[in-house]
């Protein structure tokens, strides 16, 4: 295993996941507010599952998204 390439690859993947996830959450919140389904002061439980089949990794991360 080439440690430096491994770390660079992981960082690129995690950055892509973080940036893409944030954009999707922002769009969903904006749409829910525009549709009147939420008012914009809510807190939502959130869950992300990281799965890499080749190394039999599956782990859940739980947290929350606060709009205010």
Secondary structure as UniProt FT lines:
FT   HELIX           3..34
FT   TURN            35..36
FT   STRAND          43..52
FT   HELIX           53..55
FT   STRAND          57..66
//
